[in-house]
């Protein structure tokens, strides 16, 4: 049953919330997703809180009885997805903004992480978002409106040692998002990739950060050193999750949002360093690249 979308203005009069949006956000129990949900609800938006355990957002539901709705969603259970999207549509009528935020990191050298663990990581970080996008798009296409925001990582553009399998899931998400953007832009639907970098949440804590049980001594200098850097950075990350949430809200309000948005100065620096690396390879190996071009008059 659709809930009434009204709020009390400062003068006590109820005002229709057509100027507000309906958001579907995954991973709202903590971290950036939780901050985003809180900021959205404070601003009067309607939010579908997609979490594995709805008890984790019971306080938000109690404080925002008309504008918050929780759905159970485990991205490793594809059967959860259609029911979650259907519940959102029945409760609020449609979805304006889908935010694929839920995910986790598994650290270790590429050789150290088992194929099974890598598959599970891809299931959550990539196939889960794809399933949600496919479930949400029919209504968005019908309405000729919608915004899909995929929370990637700076590691989805510039990989680091120990993050190979995690980065693979984010590179996949970004590759798909780039194609999706071209497929739906003329249908009135927007796509944005958000690349957080060093967000001060519990992402690097013992509770959240998963490290491969298998370790190979040969990778201690690369993988080991990078994980040590992550551990040292925990609690002093440069990006403010609340400000990050507010930035995501501004992206959704923009008439022409970017395809890619990066968090903080450190994130911009990493992207520029990767672009410089690519440009150097293109320049240094240009002649060999051009040598594979068919020559004029060649029959082969």
C-alpha positions in Angstrom: 0.0 0.0 0.0 1.4 3.4 -1.0 2.1 5.7 1.9 1.2 9.4 1.8 4.2 11.6 0.9 3.6 14.6 3.1 5.6 16.5 5.7 4.9 19.3 8.1 6.5 22.7 7.1 7.7 25.2 9.7 4.2 26.8 9.8 2.6 23.4 10.6 1.0 23.0 7.2 1.4 19.8 5.4 3.1 20.1 2.0 3.1 17.5 -0.8 6.5 16.1 -1.3 6.5 16.0 -5.1 9.7 18.1 -5.0 11.4 15.4 -3.0 12.6 12.1 -4.4 12.1 8.4 -3.6 15.5 6.7 -3.0 16.3 3.0 -2.8 19.6 2.6 -1.0 21.4 -0.7 -0.3 23.7 -1.2 2.7 22.0 1.2 5.1 22.9 -0.4 8.3 26.3 1.4 8.7 29.0 3.3 6.9 28.3 5.6 3.9 25.0 4.0 3.2 23.8 4.8 6.8 25.0 8.4 6.5 23.2 8.8 3.2 19.9 7.4 4.5 20.1 9.7 7.5 20.8 12.8 5.5 18.0 11.9 3.0 15.4 11.4 5.7 16.5 14.7 7.4 15.8 16.5 4.1 12.3 14.9 3.8 13.1 12.4 1.0 11.4 9.0 1.0 13.9 6.2 1.4 13.7 2.4 0.9 16.3 1.0 3.3 17.6 -2.2 1.8 19.5 -4.2 4.5 20.0 -7.9 5.4 18.5 -7.3 8.8 15.8 -4.7 9.2 16.4 -4.4 12.9 19.6 -2.5 12.0 17.4 0.4 10.8 14.6 0.2 13.3 15.5 3.6 14.7 15.2 5.3 11.3 11.9 3.6 10.7 10.6 4.8 14.1 11.7 8.3 13.5 10.4 8.6 10.0 7.2 6.6 9.9 5.9 8.1 6.6 9.1 8.4 4.6 11.2 5.4 5.6 10.5 1.8 4.5 12.8 -1.2 5.1 13.2 -4.2 2.9 15.2 -7.4 3.5 17.9 -7.8 0.9 20.9 -10.1 0.8 22.8 -9.5 -2.5 24.1 -13.1 -2.4 20.4 -14.2 -2.7 19.2 -13.2 -6.1 15.7 -14.2 -5.2 15.6 -11.3 -2.7 15.9 -8.7 -5.4 12.5 -8.8 -7.2 10.6 -8.8 -3.9 12.6 -5.8 -2.6 12.0 -3.7 -5.7 8.4 -4.7 -5.8 7.9 -3.7 -2.2 9.4 -0.3 -2.9 7.1 0.2 -5.8 4.1 -0.9 -3.8 5.0 1.3 -0.8 6.0 4.5 -2.6 4.8 4.1 -6.2 8.2 4.2 -8.0 11.9 4.7 -7.5 13.6 8.0 -8.5 17.1 7.1 -7.4 18.7 3.7 -7.0 21.9 3.6 -5.0 23.9 0.5 -5.2 26.1 1.0 -2.1 26.2 -2.4 -0.4 29.4 -4.4 -0.8 32.6 -5.5 1.0 36.3 -5.7 0.5 38.4 -8.9 0.6 42.1 -8.2 0.6 45.0 -10.4 -0.4 47.3 -11.0 -3.4 45.5 -12.3 -6.5 47.1 -15.7 -6.0 46.1 -15.8 -2.3 42.4 -15.4 -2.7 40.5 -18.6 -3.7 38.4 -18.7 -6.8 35.3 -19.5 -4.6 36.0 -16.4 -2.4 36.5 -14.3 -5.5 33.2 -15.5 -7.0 31.4 -14.6 -3.8 32.9 -11.2 -3.8 31.8 -10.7 -7.4 28.3 -11.9 -6.5 27.8 -9.2 -3.9 29.7 -6.3 -5.4 28.8 -6.8 -9.1 26.0 -9.2 -9.8 23.9 -7.9 -6.9 23.9 -4.4 -8.3 23.2 -5.7 -11.9 20.2 -7.6 -10.6 18.8 -4.5 -8.9 19.4 -2.4 -12.0 17.6 -4.9 -14.2 14.7 -5.1 -11.7 14.4 -1.3 -11.4 14.8 -0.3 -15.1 11.4 -1.4 -16.5 9.6 1.2 -14.3 12.2 3.8 -14.9 11.9 3.3 -18.7 8.1 3.5 -18.4 8.4 6.8 -16.5 11.2 8.1 -18.7 12.9 9.1 -15.5 15.4 7.8 -12.9 19.0 7.9 -11.7 21.2 4.9 -11.0 24.1 5.7 -8.7 26.7 2.9 -8.4 29.1 3.2 -5.5 32.4 2.0 -6.8 35.7 2.8 -5.2 38.8 4.7 -6.2 40.1 1.1 -6.5 37.7 0.7 -9.3 39.8 3.0 -11.4 43.3 2.6 -10.0 44.1 -0.7 -8.4 46.5 -1.3 -5.5 48.4 -4.4 -4.4 46.2 -6.6 -2.1 43.1 -5.2 -3.8 43.1 -7.1 -7.1 40.0 -9.2 -6.6 38.1 -6.3 -4.9 39.1 -3.9 -7.7 38.0 -6.5 -10.3 34.5 -6.3 -8.9 34.6 -2.5 -9.1 36.2 -2.4 -12.5 33.3 -4.6 -13.6 30.8 -2.3 -12.0 32.3 0.7 -13.7 32.5 -1.0 -17.1 28.9 -2.0 -17.0 27.9 1.5 -15.8 29.7 3.2 -18.7 27.8 1.0 -21.2 24.5 1.5 -19.3 24.9 5.2 -19.4 25.0 5.1 -23.2 22.1 2.8 -23.4 19.6 4.7 -21.2 20.6 8.4 -21.6 18.1 8.9 -24.3 15.4 7.3 -22.2 15.6 10.0 -19.6 17.6 7.9 -17.2 20.9 9.0 -15.6 23.9 6.9 -14.5 26.6 8.0 -12.1 29.7 6.1 -10.8 30.8 7.4 -7.4 34.4 6.6 -6.4 34.9 7.0 -2.6 38.4 7.3 -1.4 39.5 7.0 2.3 36.1 7.5 3.8 36.2 7.7 7.6 33.8 4.8 8.4 34.4 1.4 9.9 35.3 0.1 6.4 38.9 -0.5 7.5 38.0 -1.9 10.9 38.4 -5.5 12.1 34.6 -5.8 11.8 34.5 -4.9 8.1 37.8 -5.6 6.5 38.3 -9.1 5.4 41.7 -10.5 4.6 42.5 -13.8 2.9 43.4 -16.7 5.2 46.0 -17.8 2.8 49.3 -15.8 2.8 52.3 -16.5 0.5 55.6 -15.0 1.9 56.6 -13.8 -1.6 53.8 -11.2 -1.4 54.7 -9.8 2.0 56.4 -6.8 0.5 53.6 -5.8 -1.9 50.4 -7.2 -0.3 51.7 -7.0 3.3 52.9 -3.4 3.0 49.6 -2.2 1.5 47.5 -3.8 4.2 49.7 -2.3 6.8 49.0 1.1 5.2 45.3 0.5 5.4 45.5 -0.5 9.1 47.5 2.6 9.9 45.0 4.8 8.1 42.0 3.5 10.0 40.3 6.3 11.9 42.2 9.1 10.0 40.7 8.7 6.5 40.4 12.1 4.8 36.8 11.8 3.4 33.9 12.8 5.7 31.0 10.3 5.2 28.3 12.9 5.9 29.8 15.3 3.4 30.1 12.5 1.0 26.4 11.7 1.5 25.5 15.3 0.9 27.6 15.3 -2.3 25.7 12.2 -3.6 22.5 14.1 -2.9 23.7 17.0 -5.0 24.6 14.7 -7.8 21.0 13.4 -7.9 19.7 17.0 -8.0 21.9 17.9 -10.9 20.3 18.4 -14.3 23.4 16.9 -16.0 25.3 14.8 -13.4 28.7 13.4 -14.3 29.2 9.8 -15.3 32.1 9.6 -12.7 32.5 11.5 -9.4 35.5 11.1 -7.1 35.8 11.8 -3.4 38.4 14.2 -2.0 41.7 15.6 -3.1 43.5 12.2 -2.6 41.0 10.5 -4.9 41.6 13.1 -7.6 45.3 12.7 -7.3 45.0 8.9 -7.8 42.9 9.3 -10.8 45.3 11.8 -12.3 48.2 9.5 -11.6 46.5 6.6 -13.4 45.7 8.9 -16.4 49.3 10.0 -16.5 50.4 6.3 -16.4 48.1 5.5 -19.3 49.2 8.5 -21.3 52.8 7.6 -20.8 52.2 4.0 -22.1 50.3 5.4 -25.1 53.1 7.8 -25.9 56.0 5.4 -25.3 54.5 2.6 -27.3 52.7 4.6 -30.0 54.9 3.4 -32.9 54.3 -0.3 -32.0 50.6 0.4 -31.6 50.4 2.0 -35.0 52.4 -0.8 -36.6 49.4 -3.2 -36.3 47.3 -1.0 -38.6 46.4 -2.4 -42.1 48.7 -0.8 -44.6 47.2 0.9 -47.7 46.7 -1.6 -50.4 47.3 -4.6 -48.1 45.1 -7.6 -48.9 45.7 -9.2 -45.5 
